[in-house]
Amino acid sequence: MEKDLTSGNVTKTMLLFACPMILGNLLQQLYNIADTLIVGKFLGSDALAAVGSAYTLMTFLTSIIIGLCMGNGTIFSVCFGKKNLCQLKNSIAASFIFISIVTILINILVFAGIDFILHILRIPSDIYSLMREYVFIIFFGIFFTFLYNYFAFVLRAIGNSVVPLIFLGASAALNIILDILFVVVFHQGAGGAAAATVISQAVSGVGIAVYVFLKELDLLPCRDNFKFRKRTLTEVIRHSMAACVQQSVMNFGILMIQGLVNSFGPAVMAAFAAAVKIDSFAYMPAQEFGNAFSLFISQNYGAKEFKRINIGIRKAVTISVVFCLTISLFIFILAPYLMQIFVDASEHGIIQTGVGYLRIEGSFYFGIGILFLLYGFFRGIEKPEMSLILTVISLGTRVILAYMLAPIQYIGVFGIWWAIPIGWILADLLGVYRAAVTLSEFQDR
């Protein structure tokens, strides 16, 4: 099921490759959205606030692992574009060992520091025990998250975006069934919702690993590929850490925002928890399109198809901006009704706060859509450090402005909401300039 992204109609090739990735990421969001929806309806607003805050924490932790896998996905894709199977196997061997070690260390650290982490997040005492119960169980899914994302990026690097979707779809469906079973039928509370998620993650992670070992024998490293090679390891660490730091900085900034939101109390926490799920679900296709675009760029960069890269950029920008503007209109109009999916209609204050967030963020989705393409472009041409710089600008602006504006009496939480799109736009301006300079260099090759 390999697909060569260096030939064929550019628009059709990108969309056919991206659509399974987009659908897969939307399904992945169902893991926590199912928890949030069922917990909010059956366990109340305190449990909703706890699970929502845990979502932000877990997004930060898993972003480290996803970033490591994503960075190596670029290496795999460039090797595939060059048709260098030996180097591809060397990279797969080195990266698997490196990321496995990092994942195990993360798991040890989070279990040892669980109370410290919750203290840093400023979790209110009335929901502390609920959140601790939830995250203690959810932490068991970290290694399965690594397995799924690692092998998903291996397959996507060779143009196979369908198989990761199949495994993720199966686990997402299982997650919803187990959520209902554990929370509604067996009354296991927030812990039951966490257990449903972990079991589902295990199914997708172990399942896709077994598939690769059985069906993609040409990709499996042999003993010689596991020999120490300084150049390969250096490239693996460079790309892994750049993408990892980018993803973790992005989500650490969100985590800091979560801490600021928590200081406004459980009602605002509940509104933010629900609104962020809607927000993430709305622009997730643009994010995953950016990831697919990155692999398109990296295969063509490896094959030295620079003209095709230029065409791909123009097509990708058009697709992303049109999609984001359409979603913006949809969110702006339907924000009150979307909030009621997660929050009871009688909770007017929570709904109103969430609607304010969604209408501000939703009006600027084009900004984050362009930013995702810029991230993908710079990763694809083996300049992951530039993606990191753009992330620091975007998140740094967001955090600084939020902490400056939120304490002002007549601004409050709306200062947090407005800080986010301002950060997107500033990063876009620098990114577009640097991309234009890089493309002009391609013209000389």
C-alpha positions as CSV (number, residue, x, y, z in Angstrom):
1,M,0.0,0.0,0.0
2,E,3.0,2.3,-0.6
3,K,2.4,5.5,-2.5
4,D,5.0,7.6,-4.3
5,L,4.2,11.2,-3.6
6,T,6.8,12.4,-6.2
7,S,4.6,11.8,-9.2
8,G,1.0,12.3,-10.4
9,N,-1.4,15.2,-10.1
10,V,-0.2,17.3,-7.1
11,T,-3.6,18.3,-5.7
12,K,-5.1,14.8,-6.1
13,T,-1.9,13.1,-4.6
14,M,-1.9,15.4,-1.6
15,L,-5.6,15.0,-0.9
16,L,-5.7,11.2,-1.3
17,F,-2.7,10.9,1.0
18,A,-4.0,13.5,3.5
19,C,-7.7,12.4,3.8
20,P,-7.0,9.2,5.8
21,M,-4.6,11.1,8.1
22,I,-7.2,13.8,8.7
23,L,-9.9,11.3,9.4
24,G,-7.5,9.3,11.6
25,N,-6.7,12.4,13.7
26,L,-10.3,13.3,14.0
27,L,-11.0,9.8,15.3
28,Q,-8.1,10.2,17.7
29,Q,-9.8,13.2,19.2
30,L,-12.7,10.9,20.0
31,Y,-10.6,9.3,22.7
32,N,-10.9,12.3,25.0
33,I,-14.1,13.8,23.5
34,A,-15.9,10.6,24.3
35,D,-14.6,10.8,27.9
36,T,-15.6,14.5,28.1
37,L,-19.1,14.0,26.6
38,I,-20.0,11.0,28.7
39,V,-18.4,12.3,31.9
40,G,-20.1,15.7,31.5
41,K,-23.5,14.2,30.9
42,F,-23.4,11.5,33.6
43,L,-20.9,12.6,36.2
44,G,-21.4,16.4,36.3
45,S,-19.4,19.6,35.9
46,D,-16.8,18.8,38.5
47,A,-15.8,15.6,36.7
48,L,-16.0,17.5,33.4
49,A,-13.5,20.1,34.7
50,A,-11.2,17.3,36.0
51,V,-11.2,15.3,32.7
52,G,-10.8,18.5,30.7
53,S,-7.8,19.6,32.6
54,A,-6.3,16.1,32.3
55,Y,-6.8,16.3,28.5
56,T,-4.5,19.4,28.4
57,L,-1.9,17.6,30.6
58,M,-2.0,14.4,28.5
59,T,-1.8,16.4,25.3
60,F,1.4,17.9,26.6
61,L,2.9,14.5,27.5
62,T,1.9,12.7,24.4
63,S,3.1,15.7,22.3
64,I,6.7,14.8,23.3
65,I,6.3,11.3,22.0
66,I,4.4,12.4,18.9
67,G,7.1,15.0,18.2
68,L,9.8,12.4,18.4
69,C,8.0,10.1,16.0
70,M,7.1,13.0,13.7
71,G,10.7,14.1,13.4
72,N,11.8,10.7,12.4
73,G,8.9,10.4,10.0
74,T,10.6,13.1,8.0
75,I,13.9,11.2,7.9
76,F,12.0,8.0,6.8
77,S,10.2,10.0,4.0
78,V,13.4,11.6,2.7
79,C,15.1,8.2,2.5
80,F,12.1,6.8,0.7
81,G,12.2,9.7,-1.8
82,K,15.8,9.0,-2.4
83,K,15.1,5.2,-2.8
84,N,17.7,4.5,-0.1
85,L,16.3,1.4,1.6
86,C,19.5,0.7,3.6
87,Q,19.5,4.2,5.2
88,L,15.8,3.9,5.8
89,K,16.3,0.7,7.8
90,N,19.3,2.2,9.7
91,S,17.1,5.2,10.7
92,I,14.2,2.9,11.8
93,A,16.5,0.9,14.0
94,A,18.2,3.9,15.7
95,S,15.0,5.9,16.2
96,F,13.0,3.0,17.7
97,I,15.6,2.4,20.3
98,F,16.0,6.1,21.1
99,I,12.3,6.9,21.3
100,S,11.6,3.7,23.4
101,I,14.1,4.8,26.0
102,V,12.6,8.3,26.2
103,T,9.1,7.0,26.5
104,I,10.0,4.7,29.4
105,L,11.7,7.6,31.2
106,I,8.7,9.8,30.7
107,N,6.4,7.1,32.1
108,I,8.6,6.7,35.2
109,L,8.8,10.5,35.8
110,V,5.1,11.2,35.5
111,F,4.1,8.4,37.9
112,A,6.7,9.6,40.4
113,G,5.7,13.2,40.2
114,I,1.9,13.0,39.8
115,D,1.1,15.1,42.9
116,F,3.7,17.7,42.0
117,I,2.3,18.0,38.5
118,L,-1.2,18.5,39.8
119,H,0.0,21.2,42.2
120,I,1.7,23.1,39.4
121,L,-1.6,23.0,37.5
122,R,-3.3,24.7,40.4
123,I,-6.1,22.1,40.5
124,P,-8.9,23.3,42.9
125,S,-9.2,21.1,46.0
126,D,-12.8,20.1,45.2
127,I,-11.8,18.3,42.0
128,Y,-8.3,17.2,43.0
129,S,-9.1,13.6,43.8
130,L,-11.2,13.2,40.7
131,M,-8.4,14.4,38.4
132,R,-5.7,12.4,40.3
133,E,-7.8,9.2,39.8
134,Y,-8.2,9.9,36.1
135,V,-4.6,10.8,35.3
136,F,-3.1,7.9,37.3
137,I,-4.9,5.4,35.1
138,I,-4.4,7.4,31.9
139,F,-0.7,7.5,32.3
140,F,-0.6,3.7,31.6
141,G,-1.5,4.5,28.0
142,I,1.7,6.5,27.3
143,F,3.7,3.6,25.9
144,F,0.8,2.5,23.7
145,T,0.7,6.0,22.3
146,F,4.3,5.6,21.4
147,L,3.7,2.3,19.6
148,Y,0.8,3.6,17.5
149,N,2.4,6.9,16.5
150,Y,5.8,5.4,15.7
151,F,4.6,2.8,13.4
152,A,2.0,5.1,11.9
153,F,4.7,7.5,10.9
154,V,6.8,4.6,9.5
155,L,3.8,3.7,7.2
156,R,3.0,7.3,6.3
157,A,6.6,7.9,5.3
158,I,6.2,5.4,2.5
159,G,2.9,6.8,1.5
160,N,0.6,4.4,3.4
161,S,-1.9,6.6,5.3
162,V,-4.8,4.0,5.2
163,V,-3.6,1.3,7.6
164,P,-3.0,3.7,10.5
165,L,-6.6,5.0,10.0
166,I,-8.0,1.4,10.1
167,F,-6.4,0.7,13.5
168,L,-7.3,4.1,14.9
169,G,-10.9,3.7,13.8
170,A,-11.2,0.4,15.5
171,S,-9.8,1.7,18.7
172,A,-11.9,4.8,18.7
173,A,-15.1,2.8,18.3
174,L,-13.9,0.5,21.1
175,N,-13.2,3.6,23.3
176,I,-16.8,4.8,23.0
177,I,-18.2,1.4,23.7
178,L,-16.0,1.0,26.8
179,D,-16.8,4.5,28.0
180,I,-20.5,3.7,28.0
181,L,-19.9,0.3,29.6
182,F,-17.5,1.5,32.4
183,V,-19.2,4.9,33.2
184,V,-22.9,4.4,32.5
185,V,-23.4,0.7,33.1
186,F,-20.7,-0.2,35.8
187,H,-20.6,3.3,37.4
188,Q,-16.8,3.4,37.5
189,G,-16.7,7.2,37.4
190,A,-13.8,9.2,35.9
191,G,-11.4,6.2,36.4
192,G,-13.6,4.1,34.2
193,A,-13.4,6.6,31.4
194,A,-9.6,6.6,31.7
195,A,-9.5,2.8,31.7
196,A,-11.6,2.8,28.5
197,T,-9.1,5.1,26.8
198,V,-6.0,3.1,27.9
199,I,-7.5,-0.2,26.6
200,S,-8.3,1.4,23.3
201,Q,-4.9,2.9,23.0
202,A,-3.4,-0.6,23.6
203,V,-5.5,-2.0,20.8
204,S,-4.3,0.5,18.2
205,G,-0.6,0.5,19.4
206,V,-0.1,-3.2,19.6
207,G,-2.3,-3.8,16.5
208,I,-0.3,-1.6,14.2
209,A,3.0,-2.9,15.4
210,V,2.0,-6.4,14.7
211,Y,0.8,-5.4,11.2
212,V,4.2,-3.8,10.3
213,F,6.0,-6.9,11.5
214,L,3.8,-9.2,9.5
215,K,3.1,-7.2,6.3
216,E,6.0,-4.8,5.8
217,L,9.0,-7.2,6.0
218,D,11.1,-5.0,3.6
219,L,11.1,-2.2,6.2
220,L,12.2,-4.3,9.2
221,P,15.9,-3.7,10.2
222,C,18.2,-6.7,10.4
223,R,21.0,-7.2,12.9
224,D,23.5,-5.1,10.8
225,N,21.1,-2.1,10.9
226,F,21.2,-2.0,14.7
227,K,25.0,-1.3,14.6
228,F,26.0,2.1,16.1
229,R,26.3,4.7,13.3
230,K,27.2,8.1,14.6
231,R,25.8,10.0,11.6
232,T,22.5,8.2,11.6
233,L,22.0,8.6,15.4
234,T,22.9,12.3,15.1
235,E,20.3,12.8,12.4
236,V,17.7,10.9,14.4
237,I,18.4,12.9,17.6
238,R,18.4,16.2,15.7
239,H,15.1,15.7,13.9
240,S,13.5,13.9,16.9
241,M,14.5,16.6,19.5
242,A,13.6,19.6,17.2
243,A,10.1,18.2,16.5
244,C,9.7,17.0,20.1
245,V,10.7,20.4,21.5
246,Q,8.4,22.1,19.0
247,Q,5.4,19.9,20.0
248,S,6.2,20.1,23.7
249,V,6.7,23.9,23.7
250,M,3.4,24.2,21.9
251,N,1.6,22.1,24.4
252,F,3.5,23.5,27.4
253,G,2.3,26.9,26.4
254,I,-1.2,25.5,26.3
255,L,-0.6,23.9,29.7
256,M,0.4,27.3,31.1
257,I,-2.8,28.7,29.7
258,Q,-4.7,25.9,31.4
259,G,-3.1,26.9,34.7
260,L,-4.2,30.5,34.2
261,V,-7.7,29.4,33.3
262,N,-7.9,27.2,36.4
263,S,-7.3,30.3,38.6
264,F,-10.8,31.5,37.5
265,G,-12.5,28.5,39.1
266,P,-14.4,25.4,38.1
267,A,-17.1,27.1,36.0
268,V,-14.5,28.7,33.6
269,M,-12.5,25.5,33.7
270,A,-15.6,23.5,32.5
271,A,-16.3,26.1,29.8
272,F,-12.7,26.0,28.6
273,A,-12.6,22.2,28.7
274,A,-15.7,21.9,26.5
275,A,-14.7,24.8,24.1
276,V,-11.1,23.4,23.6
277,K,-12.5,20.1,22.5
278,I,-14.7,21.8,19.9
279,D,-11.9,24.1,18.9
280,S,-9.3,21.3,18.5
281,F,-11.8,19.2,16.6
282,A,-12.6,22.1,14.3
283,Y,-9.0,22.9,13.2
284,M,-7.6,19.4,13.5
285,P,-8.1,18.7,9.8
286,A,-5.9,21.7,9.0
287,Q,-3.2,20.4,11.4
288,E,-3.2,16.9,10.0
289,F,-3.2,18.3,6.4
290,G,0.0,20.2,7.5
291,N,1.5,16.9,8.6
292,A,0.6,15.2,5.3
293,F,1.9,18.2,3.4
294,S,5.2,17.8,5.3
295,L,5.6,14.2,4.1
296,F,4.7,15.3,0.6
297,I,7.5,17.9,0.8
298,S,10.0,15.5,2.3
299,Q,9.6,12.8,-0.3
300,N,9.9,15.4,-3.1
301,Y,12.8,17.0,-1.3
302,G,14.6,13.7,-1.2
303,A,13.8,13.1,-4.9
304,K,15.0,16.7,-5.7
305,E,11.6,17.6,-7.3
306,F,11.8,21.3,-6.4
307,K,9.3,22.4,-9.1
308,R,6.8,20.0,-7.7
309,I,7.4,21.4,-4.2
310,N,6.5,24.9,-5.5
311,I,3.3,23.7,-7.1
312,G,2.4,21.8,-3.9
313,I,2.8,24.9,-1.7
314,R,0.4,26.9,-3.8
315,K,-2.2,24.1,-3.9
316,A,-1.8,23.4,-0.2
317,V,-2.3,27.1,0.9
318,T,-5.4,27.4,-1.2
319,I,-6.9,24.2,0.2
320,S,-6.1,25.1,3.8
321,V,-7.3,28.7,3.7
322,V,-10.6,27.8,2.0
323,F,-11.2,25.0,4.6
324,C,-10.4,27.2,7.6
325,L,-12.6,30.1,6.4
326,T,-15.5,27.6,6.0
327,I,-15.0,26.1,9.4
328,S,-14.7,29.6,10.9
329,L,-18.2,30.5,9.7
330,F,-19.6,27.2,10.9
331,I,-18.1,27.6,14.4
332,F,-19.2,31.3,14.7
333,I,-22.8,30.5,14.0
334,L,-23.2,27.2,15.8
335,A,-21.0,27.9,18.9
336,P,-23.9,28.0,21.4
337,Y,-25.3,24.7,20.1
338,L,-21.9,23.0,20.0
339,M,-21.3,23.9,23.7
340,Q,-24.6,22.2,24.6
341,I,-23.2,18.9,23.3
342,F,-20.9,18.9,26.4
343,V,-22.7,21.1,28.9
344,D,-26.3,21.0,30.1
345,A,-28.4,23.8,28.6
346,S,-29.2,25.1,32.1
347,E,-25.5,26.0,32.6
348,H,-25.9,29.5,31.0
349,G,-22.7,31.0,32.4
350,I,-20.5,28.1,31.3
351,I,-22.0,28.1,27.8
352,Q,-21.6,31.9,27.4
353,T,-18.0,31.7,28.4
354,G,-17.3,28.9,26.0
355,V,-19.1,30.7,23.2
356,G,-16.9,33.7,23.7
357,Y,-13.8,31.6,23.4
358,L,-15.0,29.8,20.3
359,R,-16.1,32.9,18.4
360,I,-12.7,34.7,19.0
361,E,-10.6,31.7,18.1
362,G,-12.8,30.5,15.3
363,S,-12.5,33.8,13.5
364,F,-8.8,33.3,13.0
365,Y,-8.5,29.6,12.0
366,F,-6.9,30.7,8.7
367,G,-3.9,31.9,10.8
368,I,-3.3,28.5,12.4
369,G,-4.0,26.8,9.1
370,I,-1.1,28.7,7.5
371,L,1.1,28.1,10.5
372,F,0.6,24.3,10.3
373,L,1.7,24.4,6.6
374,L,4.8,26.4,7.6
375,Y,5.7,23.8,10.3
376,G,5.3,21.0,7.7
377,F,7.3,22.8,5.0
378,F,10.3,23.4,7.2
379,R,10.3,19.9,8.7
380,G,10.0,18.5,5.1
381,I,13.1,20.3,3.9
382,E,15.1,19.2,6.9
383,K,15.0,22.5,8.7
384,P,13.0,21.5,11.8
385,E,14.7,24.2,13.9
386,M,12.7,26.8,12.0
387,S,9.4,25.1,12.9
388,L,10.6,25.3,16.5
389,I,11.3,29.0,16.3
390,L,7.8,29.7,14.9
391,T,6.3,27.7,17.7
392,V,8.2,29.7,20.3
393,I,7.0,32.9,18.8
394,S,3.4,31.8,18.6
395,L,3.3,30.3,22.1
396,G,5.5,32.9,23.7
397,T,3.3,35.7,22.5
398,R,0.2,33.8,23.6
399,V,1.5,33.1,27.2
400,I,2.9,36.6,27.7
401,L,-0.2,38.4,26.5
402,A,-2.5,36.1,28.4
403,Y,-0.7,36.6,31.7
404,M,-0.6,40.4,31.1
405,L,-4.2,40.8,30.1
406,A,-6.1,38.3,32.2
407,P,-5.5,40.1,35.6
408,I,-7.0,43.3,34.2
409,Q,-10.5,43.6,35.7
410,Y,-12.4,44.6,32.6
411,I,-10.6,42.1,30.3
412,G,-10.3,38.9,32.4
413,V,-10.5,35.6,30.5
414,F,-11.1,37.4,27.2
415,G,-7.4,38.5,27.4
416,I,-6.5,34.8,27.3
417,W,-8.8,34.2,24.3
418,W,-7.4,37.1,22.3
419,A,-3.7,36.3,23.0
420,I,-4.0,33.0,21.0
421,P,-4.8,34.3,17.5
422,I,-2.3,37.2,17.9
423,G,0.4,34.7,18.5
424,W,-0.6,32.8,15.3
425,I,-0.5,35.8,13.1
426,L,3.0,37.0,14.3
427,A,4.4,33.6,13.7
428,D,2.8,33.5,10.2
429,L,4.5,36.7,9.2
430,L,8.0,35.5,10.1
431,G,7.3,32.0,8.6
432,V,6.1,33.3,5.3
433,Y,9.2,35.5,4.9
434,R,11.6,32.7,5.7
435,A,9.7,30.3,3.4
436,A,10.0,32.8,0.5
437,V,13.7,33.1,1.0
438,T,14.1,29.3,1.0
439,L,12.1,28.9,-2.1
440,S,14.2,31.5,-3.9
441,E,17.2,29.4,-3.0
442,F,15.5,26.4,-4.6
443,Q,15.3,28.3,-7.9
444,D,19.1,28.3,-8.1
445,R,19.4,24.6,-7.9
